[in-house]
């Protein structure tokens, strides 16, 4: 494993160091489990394992995607940007942009997705959108929660959130075109015991 990718133990230690609330930790662990299930589903459709994101990169990104959430709850900072900064501070450059882009992807490539090529950041982004608290839900359920929780009764903000989720639905369509199970059974494919 690259030194710029934290181990699972290092991720868990950072959660402690940054006083991650228990509910945010539970969410992050579930996102990691979902991401692992997605990787397993993708791998099952590949004969030679090509074009798969590195598992350690995906798991570390999933575990630390909300590393700054607790800090930003009171200060109203951008938790994705702050999380990126925390990763860089600790030398974890390989996951810094995964953390930064877990809310909104910068690069969105339907051409690449149609070919079954997904980067670690897209797996983490999608996995995060399927987890409300520590429960695996549909994108529609998660969208409704995000609008209620973060929409602030601002129609422009609602539109931005909805546009982001429309992109996520496009990603979902392509992702499950290359996975050996459907989006509707994702929860059944997620290990409840471990993310290893």
ABEGO torsion letter per residue (X at the ends): XBAABBBAAAAAAAAAAAGBBAAAAAAAAAAAAAAAAAAAAAAAABAAGBGBBBAAAAAAAAAAAAAAAAAAAAAGBBAAAAAAAAAAAAGBAAAAAAAAAAABBABBBAAAAAAGBBBAAAAAAAAAAABBEABBBBAAAAAAAAAAAAAGGBAAAAAAAAAAAAAAAAAAAAAAAABABBAAAAAAABBAABAX
